């Protein structure tokens, strides 16, 4: 069973065991996708929200 927690610290548990998620940006992307509730989230939207107008030179590669 997979459990995704986004209230408080972003966490993912698989069969009750925590899964390493990486840094704050990886957690932010996961939270955005969870908040979309199964809807497609365009990469451009994620880039804009993550880097707020100052994306890296190749943002798609960073995603």
N, CA, C and O atoms as a Maestro MAE file, in Angstrom:
{
 s_m_m2io_version
 :::
 2.0.0
}

f_m_ct {
 s_m_title
 :::
 protein
 m_atom[252] {
  # First column is atom index #
  i_m_mmod_type
  r_m_x_coord
  r_m_y_coord
  r_m_z_coord
  i_m_residue_number
  s_m_chain_name
  s_m_pdb_residue_name
  s_m_pdb_atom_name
  i_m_atomic_number
  :::
  1 25 0.836 -1.172 0.000 1 A "UNK " " N  " 7
  2 3 0.000 0.000 0.000 1 A "UNK " " CA " 6
  3 2 0.889 1.246 0.000 1 A "UNK " " C  " 6
  4 15 1.902 1.286 0.697 1 A "UNK " " O  " 8
  5 25 0.514 2.249 -0.771 2 A "UNK " " N  " 7
  6 3 1.261 3.509 -0.833 2 A "UNK " " CA " 6
  7 2 0.450 4.579 -0.125 2 A "UNK " " C  " 6
  8 15 -0.743 4.744 -0.376 2 A "UNK " " O  " 8
  9 25 1.111 5.296 0.754 3 A "UNK " " N  " 7
  10 3 0.486 6.409 1.467 3 A "UNK " " CA " 6
  11 2 1.330 7.647 1.217 3 A "UNK " " C  " 6
  12 15 2.540 7.637 1.441 3 A "UNK " " O  " 8
  13 25 0.684 8.723 0.747 4 A "UNK " " N  " 7
  14 3 1.385 9.982 0.499 4 A "UNK " " CA " 6
  15 2 0.839 11.010 1.473 4 A "UNK " " C  " 6
  16 15 -0.365 11.264 1.515 4 A "UNK " " O  " 8
  17 25 1.722 11.592 2.247 5 A "UNK " " N  " 7
  18 3 1.333 12.592 3.245 5 A "UNK " " CA " 6
  19 2 1.838 13.954 2.798 5 A "UNK " " C  " 6
  20 15 3.031 14.134 2.556 5 A "UNK " " O  " 8
  21 25 0.921 14.912 2.690 6 A "UNK " " N  " 7
  22 3 1.314 16.258 2.275 6 A "UNK " " CA " 6
  23 2 0.942 17.325 3.296 6 A "UNK " " C  " 6
  24 15 1.309 18.486 3.117 6 A "UNK " " O  " 8
  25 25 0.238 16.976 4.344 7 A "UNK " " N  " 7
  26 3 -0.026 17.918 5.421 7 A "UNK " " CA " 6
  27 2 1.099 17.754 6.433 7 A "UNK " " C  " 6
  28 15 1.281 16.676 7.001 7 A "UNK " " O  " 8
  29 25 1.845 18.817 6.655 8 A "UNK " " N  " 7
  30 3 3.076 18.697 7.427 8 A "UNK " " CA " 6
  31 2 4.189 18.341 6.457 8 A "UNK " " C  " 6
  32 15 4.111 18.701 5.282 8 A "UNK " " O  " 8
  33 25 5.214 17.650 6.913 9 A "UNK " " N  " 7
  34 3 6.288 17.268 5.988 9 A "UNK " " CA " 6
  35 2 5.766 16.315 4.907 9 A "UNK " " C  " 6
  36 15 4.977 15.417 5.199 9 A "UNK " " O  " 8
  37 25 6.206 16.511 3.667 10 A "UNK " " N  " 7
  38 3 5.815 15.615 2.582 10 A "UNK " " CA " 6
  39 2 6.532 14.286 2.795 10 A "UNK " " C  " 6
  40 15 7.756 14.236 2.919 10 A "UNK " " O  " 8
  41 25 5.748 13.216 2.836 11 A "UNK " " N  " 7
  42 3 6.301 11.881 3.053 11 A "UNK " " CA " 6
  43 2 5.587 10.874 2.169 11 A "UNK " " C  " 6
  44 15 4.417 11.048 1.829 11 A "UNK " " O  " 8
  45 25 6.300 9.823 1.802 12 A "UNK " " N  " 7
  46 3 5.703 8.691 1.102 12 A "UNK " " CA " 6
  47 2 6.049 7.444 1.898 12 A "UNK " " C  " 6
  48 15 7.204 7.225 2.263 12 A "UNK " " O  " 8
  49 25 5.036 6.633 2.162 13 A "UNK " " N  " 7
  50 3 5.234 5.367 2.858 13 A "UNK " " CA " 6
  51 2 4.769 4.250 1.935 13 A "UNK " " C  " 6
  52 15 3.687 4.328 1.353 13 A "UNK " " O  " 8
  53 25 5.577 3.223 1.804 14 A "UNK " " N  " 7
  54 3 5.206 2.036 1.043 14 A "UNK " " CA " 6
  55 2 5.207 0.882 2.035 14 A "UNK " " C  " 6
  56 15 6.234 0.541 2.622 14 A "UNK " " O  " 8
  57 25 4.042 0.296 2.206 15 A "UNK " " N  " 7
  58 3 3.871 -0.773 3.195 15 A "UNK " " CA " 6
  59 2 4.392 -0.357 4.566 15 A "UNK " " C  " 6
  60 15 5.007 -1.149 5.278 15 A "UNK " " O  " 8
  61 25 4.132 0.914 4.926 16 A "UNK " " N  " 7
  62 3 4.510 1.416 6.236 16 A "UNK " " CA " 6
  63 2 5.939 1.890 6.363 16 A "UNK " " C  " 6
  64 15 6.324 2.407 7.412 16 A "UNK " " O  " 8
  65 25 6.740 1.726 5.316 17 A "UNK " " N  " 7
  66 3 8.154 2.127 5.350 17 A "UNK " " CA " 6
  67 2 8.339 3.436 4.574 17 A "UNK " " C  " 6
  68 15 7.846 3.577 3.455 17 A "UNK " " O  " 8
  69 25 9.051 4.388 5.178 18 A "UNK " " N  " 7
  70 3 9.314 5.668 4.521 18 A "UNK " " CA " 6
  71 2 10.212 5.471 3.305 18 A "UNK " " C  " 6
  72 15 11.154 4.678 3.336 18 A "UNK " " O  " 8
  73 25 9.909 6.203 2.231 19 A "UNK " " N  " 7
  74 3 10.690 6.165 0.997 19 A "UNK " " CA " 6
  75 2 11.468 7.480 0.907 19 A "UNK " " C  " 6
  76 15 10.881 8.546 1.092 19 A "UNK " " O  " 8
  77 25 12.779 7.432 0.627 20 A "UNK " " N  " 7
  78 3 13.537 8.679 0.486 20 A "UNK " " CA " 6
  79 2 13.028 9.476 -0.715 20 A "UNK " " C  " 6
  80 15 12.854 8.932 -1.805 20 A "UNK " " O  " 8
  81 25 12.793 10.770 -0.501 21 A "UNK " " N  " 7
  82 3 12.216 11.597 -1.562 21 A "UNK " " CA " 6
  83 2 13.181 12.604 -2.159 21 A "UNK " " C  " 6
  84 15 12.837 13.254 -3.146 21 A "UNK " " O  " 8
  85 25 14.339 12.758 -1.619 22 A "UNK " " N  " 7
  86 3 15.254 13.763 -2.125 22 A "UNK " " CA " 6
  87 2 15.036 15.082 -1.410 22 A "UNK " " C  " 6
  88 15 14.529 15.127 -0.289 22 A "UNK " " O  " 8
  89 25 15.428 16.155 -2.081 23 A "UNK " " N  " 7
  90 3 15.392 17.476 -1.470 23 A "UNK " " CA " 6
  91 2 14.061 18.187 -1.589 23 A "UNK " " C  " 6
  92 15 13.063 17.596 -2.001 23 A "UNK " " O  " 8
  93 25 14.052 19.465 -1.226 24 A "UNK " " N  " 7
  94 3 12.819 20.239 -1.201 24 A "UNK " " CA " 6
  95 2 12.126 20.359 -2.559 24 A "UNK " " C  " 6
  96 15 10.897 20.364 -2.624 24 A "UNK " " O  " 8
  97 25 12.892 20.456 -3.634 25 A "UNK " " N  " 7
  98 3 12.256 20.584 -4.949 25 A "UNK " " CA " 6
  99 2 11.549 19.294 -5.351 25 A "UNK " " C  " 6
  100 15 10.456 19.345 -5.915 25 A "UNK " " O  " 8
  101 25 12.146 18.152 -5.075 26 A "UNK " " N  " 7
  102 3 11.493 16.879 -5.391 26 A "UNK " " CA " 6
  103 2 10.209 16.738 -4.582 26 A "UNK " " C  " 6
  104 15 9.197 16.263 -5.098 26 A "UNK " " O  " 8
  105 25 10.248 17.145 -3.330 27 A "UNK " " N  " 7
  106 3 9.063 17.088 -2.478 27 A "UNK " " CA " 6
  107 2 7.986 18.044 -2.975 27 A "UNK " " C  " 6
  108 15 6.798 17.726 -2.932 27 A "UNK " " O  " 8
  109 25 8.407 19.219 -3.449 28 A "UNK " " N  " 7
  110 3 7.451 20.199 -3.977 28 A "UNK " " CA " 6
  111 2 6.755 19.657 -5.226 28 A "UNK " " C  " 6
  112 15 5.546 19.823 -5.386 28 A "UNK " " O  " 8
  113 25 7.516 19.010 -6.109 29 A "UNK " " N  " 7
  114 3 6.919 18.421 -7.316 29 A "UNK " " CA " 6
  115 2 5.904 17.348 -6.930 29 A "UNK " " C  " 6
  116 15 4.805 17.307 -7.483 29 A "UNK " " O  " 8
  117 25 6.262 16.493 -6.000 30 A "UNK " " N  " 7
  118 3 5.333 15.460 -5.547 30 A "UNK " " CA " 6
  119 2 4.065 16.087 -4.977 30 A "UNK " " C  " 6
  120 15 2.962 15.634 -5.281 30 A "UNK " " O  " 8
  121 25 4.208 17.116 -4.160 31 A "UNK " " N  " 7
  122 3 3.043 17.783 -3.568 31 A "UNK " " CA " 6
  123 2 2.156 18.395 -4.656 31 A "UNK " " C  " 6
  124 15 0.931 18.325 -4.561 31 A "UNK " " O  " 8
  125 25 2.761 18.995 -5.687 32 A "UNK " " N  " 7
  126 3 1.978 19.572 -6.795 32 A "UNK " " CA " 6
  127 2 1.182 18.495 -7.523 32 A "UNK " " C  " 6
  128 15 0.013 18.693 -7.855 32 A "UNK " " O  " 8
  129 25 1.820 17.361 -7.768 33 A "UNK " " N  " 7
  130 3 1.140 16.276 -8.478 33 A "UNK " " CA " 6
  131 2 0.011 15.685 -7.638 33 A "UNK " " C  " 6
  132 15 -1.055 15.366 -8.165 33 A "UNK " " O  " 8
  133 25 0.238 15.539 -6.353 34 A "UNK " " N  " 7
  134 3 -0.813 15.029 -5.466 34 A "UNK " " CA " 6
  135 2 -1.979 16.012 -5.422 34 A "UNK " " C  " 6
  136 15 -3.140 15.605 -5.478 34 A "UNK " " O  " 8
  137 25 -1.673 17.307 -5.322 35 A "UNK " " N  " 7
  138 3 -2.721 18.326 -5.263 35 A "UNK " " CA " 6
  139 2 -3.558 18.358 -6.542 35 A "UNK " " C  " 6
  140 15 -4.723 18.755 -6.509 35 A "UNK " " O  " 8
  141 25 -2.976 17.946 -7.661 36 A "UNK " " N  " 7
  142 3 -3.701 17.940 -8.938 36 A "UNK " " CA " 6
  143 2 -4.742 16.825 -9.001 36 A "UNK " " C  " 6
  144 15 -5.586 16.819 -9.898 36 A "UNK " " O  " 8
  145 25 -4.693 15.893 -8.071 37 A "UNK " " N  " 7
  146 3 -5.688 14.826 -7.938 37 A "UNK " " CA " 6
  147 2 -5.959 14.077 -9.241 37 A "UNK " " C  " 6
  148 15 -7.107 13.960 -9.670 37 A "UNK " " O  " 8
  149 25 -4.904 13.576 -9.862 38 A "UNK " " N  " 7
  150 3 -5.065 12.752 -11.052 38 A "UNK " " CA " 6
  151 2 -5.125 13.517 -12.360 38 A "UNK " " C  " 6
  152 15 -5.179 12.906 -13.428 38 A "UNK " " O  " 8
  153 25 -5.115 14.833 -12.301 39 A "UNK " " N  " 7
  154 3 -5.133 15.649 -13.518 39 A "UNK " " CA " 6
  155 2 -3.714 15.795 -14.060 39 A "UNK " " C  " 6
  156 15 -2.743 15.712 -13.307 39 A "UNK " " O  " 8
  157 25 -3.602 16.009 -15.347 40 A "UNK " " N  " 7
  158 3 -2.303 16.247 -15.962 40 A "UNK " " CA " 6
  159 2 -1.789 17.608 -15.516 40 A "UNK " " C  " 6
  160 15 -2.532 18.589 -15.516 40 A "UNK " " O  " 8
  161 25 -0.532 17.664 -15.142 41 A "UNK " " N  " 7
  162 3 0.107 18.923 -14.753 41 A "UNK " " CA " 6
  163 2 1.191 19.217 -15.783 41 A "UNK " " C  " 6
  164 15 2.186 18.495 -15.853 41 A "UNK " " O  " 8
  165 25 1.012 20.271 -16.588 42 A "UNK " " N  " 7
  166 3 2.010 20.586 -17.613 42 A "UNK " " CA " 6
  167 2 3.365 20.912 -16.987 42 A "UNK " " C  " 6
  168 15 3.434 21.531 -15.925 42 A "UNK " " O  " 8
  169 25 4.425 20.496 -17.644 43 A "UNK " " N  " 7
  170 3 5.779 20.759 -17.156 43 A "UNK " " CA " 6
  171 2 6.005 22.261 -16.974 43 A "UNK " " C  " 6
  172 15 6.677 22.681 -16.031 43 A "UNK " " O  " 8
  173 25 5.444 23.063 -17.875 44 A "UNK " " N  " 7
  174 3 5.613 24.517 -17.778 44 A "UNK " " CA " 6
  175 2 5.059 25.052 -16.463 44 A "UNK " " C  " 6
  176 15 5.630 25.965 -15.866 44 A "UNK " " O  " 8
  177 25 3.953 24.484 -16.020 45 A "UNK " " N  " 7
  178 3 3.345 24.895 -14.758 45 A "UNK " " CA " 6
  179 2 4.245 24.528 -13.578 45 A "UNK " " C  " 6
  180 15 4.424 25.323 -12.656 45 A "UNK " " O  " 8
  181 25 4.800 23.341 -13.613 46 A "UNK " " N  " 7
  182 3 5.699 22.905 -12.545 46 A "UNK " " CA " 6
  183 2 6.944 23.789 -12.531 46 A "UNK " " C  " 6
  184 15 7.387 24.217 -11.465 46 A "UNK " " O  " 8
  185 25 7.510 24.065 -13.704 47 A "UNK " " N  " 7
  186 3 8.701 24.916 -13.803 47 A "UNK " " CA " 6
  187 2 8.408 26.286 -13.208 47 A "UNK " " C  " 6
  188 15 9.205 26.801 -12.423 47 A "UNK " " O  " 8
  189 25 7.286 26.879 -13.568 48 A "UNK " " N  " 7
  190 3 6.930 28.213 -13.067 48 A "UNK " " CA " 6
  191 2 6.780 28.204 -11.547 48 A "UNK " " C  " 6
  192 15 7.261 29.117 -10.876 48 A "UNK " " O  " 8
  193 25 6.130 27.200 -11.008 49 A "UNK " " N  " 7
  194 3 5.922 27.142 -9.565 49 A "UNK " " CA " 6
  195 2 7.214 26.843 -8.805 49 A "UNK " " C  " 6
  196 15 7.429 27.371 -7.714 49 A "UNK " " O  " 8
  197 25 8.067 26.005 -9.372 50 A "UNK " " N  " 7
  198 3 9.315 25.643 -8.691 50 A "UNK " " CA " 6
  199 2 10.322 26.778 -8.664 50 A "UNK " " C  " 6
  200 15 10.922 27.056 -7.626 50 A "UNK " " O  " 8
  201 25 10.510 27.438 -9.806 51 A "UNK " " N  " 7
  202 3 11.574 28.419 -9.918 51 A "UNK " " CA " 6
  203 2 11.082 29.853 -9.985 51 A "UNK " " C  " 6
  204 15 11.899 30.768 -10.086 51 A "UNK " " O  " 8
  205 25 9.791 30.079 -9.934 52 A "UNK " " N  " 7
  206 3 9.200 31.425 -9.861 52 A "UNK " " CA " 6
  207 2 9.866 32.450 -10.785 52 A "UNK " " C  " 6
  208 15 10.321 33.504 -10.340 52 A "UNK " " O  " 8
  209 25 9.916 32.118 -12.083 53 A "UNK " " N  " 7
  210 3 10.422 33.060 -13.082 53 A "UNK " " CA " 6
  211 2 11.917 33.039 -13.306 53 A "UNK " " C  " 6
  212 15 12.409 33.748 -14.184 53 A "UNK " " O  " 8
  213 25 12.662 32.249 -12.542 54 A "UNK " " N  " 7
  214 3 14.113 32.159 -12.743 54 A "UNK " " CA " 6
  215 2 14.534 30.695 -12.877 54 A "UNK " " C  " 6
  216 15 15.281 30.182 -12.043 54 A "UNK " " O  " 8
  217 25 14.052 30.022 -13.930 55 A "UNK " " N  " 7
  218 3 14.386 28.599 -14.094 55 A "UNK " " CA " 6
  219 2 15.841 28.421 -14.512 55 A "UNK " " C  " 6
  220 15 16.477 29.354 -15.002 55 A "UNK " " O  " 8
  221 25 16.358 27.211 -14.312 56 A "UNK " " N  " 7
  222 3 17.712 26.918 -14.790 56 A "UNK " " CA " 6
  223 2 17.717 26.907 -16.321 56 A "UNK " " C  " 6
  224 15 16.655 26.957 -16.942 56 A "UNK " " O  " 8
  225 25 18.903 26.842 -16.932 57 A "UNK " " N  " 7
  226 3 18.994 26.894 -18.403 57 A "UNK " " CA " 6
  227 2 18.168 25.801 -19.093 57 A "UNK " " C  " 6
  228 15 17.589 26.063 -20.147 57 A "UNK " " O  " 8
  229 25 18.095 24.601 -18.541 58 A "UNK " " N  " 7
  230 3 17.329 23.509 -19.146 58 A "UNK " " CA " 6
  231 2 16.366 22.952 -18.091 58 A "UNK " " C  " 6
  232 15 16.620 21.885 -17.533 58 A "UNK " " O  " 8
  233 25 15.261 23.659 -17.810 59 A "UNK " " N  " 7
  234 3 14.379 23.241 -16.733 59 A "UNK " " CA " 6
  235 2 13.767 21.849 -16.928 59 A "UNK " " C  " 6
  236 15 13.583 21.116 -15.956 59 A "UNK " " O  " 8
  237 25 13.455 21.485 -18.158 60 A "UNK " " N  " 7
  238 3 12.854 20.164 -18.393 60 A "UNK " " CA " 6
  239 2 13.811 19.056 -17.971 60 A "UNK " " C  " 6
  240 15 13.379 18.029 -17.448 60 A "UNK " " O  " 8
  241 25 15.097 19.256 -18.191 61 A "UNK " " N  " 7
  242 3 16.088 18.256 -17.784 61 A "UNK " " CA " 6
  243 2 16.170 18.164 -16.263 61 A "UNK " " C  " 6
  244 15 16.466 17.102 -15.716 61 A "UNK " " O  " 8
  245 25 15.909 19.273 -15.586 62 A "UNK " " N  " 7
  246 3 15.956 19.296 -14.124 62 A "UNK " " CA " 6
  247 2 14.736 18.612 -13.506 62 A "UNK " " C  " 6
  248 15 14.793 18.120 -12.379 62 A "UNK " " O  " 8
  249 25 13.639 18.587 -14.254 63 A "UNK " " N  " 7
  250 3 12.447 17.925 -13.723 63 A "UNK " " CA " 6
  251 2 12.652 16.432 -13.723 63 A "UNK " " C  " 6
  252 15 11.762 15.687 -13.312 63 A "UNK " " O  " 8
  :::
 }
 m_bond[251] {
  # First column is bond index #
  i_m_from
  i_m_to
  i_m_order
  :::
  1 1 2 1
  2 2 3 1
  3 3 4 2
  4 3 5 1
  5 5 6 1
  6 6 7 1
  7 7 8 2
  8 7 9 1
  9 9 10 1
  10 10 11 1
  11 11 12 2
  12 11 13 1
  13 13 14 1
  14 14 15 1
  15 15 16 2
  16 15 17 1
  17 17 18 1
  18 18 19 1
  19 19 20 2
  20 19 21 1
  21 21 22 1
  22 22 23 1
  23 23 24 2
  24 23 25 1
  25 25 26 1
  26 26 27 1
  27 27 28 2
  28 27 29 1
  29 29 30 1
  30 30 31 1
  31 31 32 2
  32 31 33 1
  33 33 34 1
  34 34 35 1
  35 35 36 2
  36 35 37 1
  37 37 38 1
  38 38 39 1
  39 39 40 2
  40 39 41 1
  41 41 42 1
  42 42 43 1
  43 43 44 2
  44 43 45 1
  45 45 46 1
  46 46 47 1
  47 47 48 2
  48 47 49 1
  49 49 50 1
  50 50 51 1
  51 51 52 2
  52 51 53 1
  53 53 54 1
  54 54 55 1
  55 55 56 2
  56 55 57 1
  57 57 58 1
  58 58 59 1
  59 59 60 2
  60 59 61 1
  61 61 62 1
  62 62 63 1
  63 63 64 2
  64 63 65 1
  65 65 66 1
  66 66 67 1
  67 67 68 2
  68 67 69 1
  69 69 70 1
  70 70 71 1
  71 71 72 2
  72 71 73 1
  73 73 74 1
  74 74 75 1
  75 75 76 2
  76 75 77 1
  77 77 78 1
  78 78 79 1
  79 79 80 2
  80 79 81 1
  81 81 82 1
  82 82 83 1
  83 83 84 2
  84 83 85 1
  85 85 86 1
  86 86 87 1
  87 87 88 2
  88 87 89 1
  89 89 90 1
  90 90 91 1
  91 91 92 2
  92 91 93 1
  93 93 94 1
  94 94 95 1
  95 95 96 2
  96 95 97 1
  97 97 98 1
  98 98 99 1
  99 99 100 2
  100 99 101 1
  101 101 102 1
  102 102 103 1
  103 103 104 2
  104 103 105 1
  105 105 106 1
  106 106 107 1
  107 107 108 2
  108 107 109 1
  109 109 110 1
  110 110 111 1
  111 111 112 2
  112 111 113 1
  113 113 114 1
  114 114 115 1
  115 115 116 2
  116 115 117 1
  117 117 118 1
  118 118 119 1
  119 119 120 2
  120 119 121 1
  121 121 122 1
  122 122 123 1
  123 123 124 2
  124 123 125 1
  125 125 126 1
  126 126 127 1
  127 127 128 2
  128 127 129 1
  129 129 130 1
  130 130 131 1
  131 131 132 2
  132 131 133 1
  133 133 134 1
  134 134 135 1
  135 135 136 2
  136 135 137 1
  137 137 138 1
  138 138 139 1
  139 139 140 2
  140 139 141 1
  141 141 142 1
  142 142 143 1
  143 143 144 2
  144 143 145 1
  145 145 146 1
  146 146 147 1
  147 147 148 2
  148 147 149 1
  149 149 150 1
  150 150 151 1
  151 151 152 2
  152 151 153 1
  153 153 154 1
  154 154 155 1
  155 155 156 2
  156 155 157 1
  157 157 158 1
  158 158 159 1
  159 159 160 2
  160 159 161 1
  161 161 162 1
  162 162 163 1
  163 163 164 2
  164 163 165 1
  165 165 166 1
  166 166 167 1
  167 167 168 2
  168 167 169 1
  169 169 170 1
  170 170 171 1
  171 171 172 2
  172 171 173 1
  173 173 174 1
  174 174 175 1
  175 175 176 2
  176 175 177 1
  177 177 178 1
  178 178 179 1
  179 179 180 2
  180 179 181 1
  181 181 182 1
  182 182 183 1
  183 183 184 2
  184 183 185 1
  185 185 186 1
  186 186 187 1
  187 187 188 2
  188 187 189 1
  189 189 190 1
  190 190 191 1
  191 191 192 2
  192 191 193 1
  193 193 194 1
  194 194 195 1
  195 195 196 2
  196 195 197 1
  197 197 198 1
  198 198 199 1
  199 199 200 2
  200 199 201 1
  201 201 202 1
  202 202 203 1
  203 203 204 2
  204 203 205 1
  205 205 206 1
  206 206 207 1
  207 207 208 2
  208 207 209 1
  209 209 210 1
  210 210 211 1
  211 211 212 2
  212 211 213 1
  213 213 214 1
  214 214 215 1
  215 215 216 2
  216 215 217 1
  217 217 218 1
  218 218 219 1
  219 219 220 2
  220 219 221 1
  221 221 222 1
  222 222 223 1
  223 223 224 2
  224 223 225 1
  225 225 226 1
  226 226 227 1
  227 227 228 2
  228 227 229 1
  229 229 230 1
  230 230 231 1
  231 231 232 2
  232 231 233 1
  233 233 234 1
  234 234 235 1
  235 235 236 2
  236 235 237 1
  237 237 238 1
  238 238 239 1
  239 239 240 2
  240 239 241 1
  241 241 242 1
  242 242 243 1
  243 243 244 2
  244 243 245 1
  245 245 246 1
  246 246 247 1
  247 247 248 2
  248 247 249 1
  249 249 250 1
  250 250 251 1
  251 251 252 2
  :::
 }
}
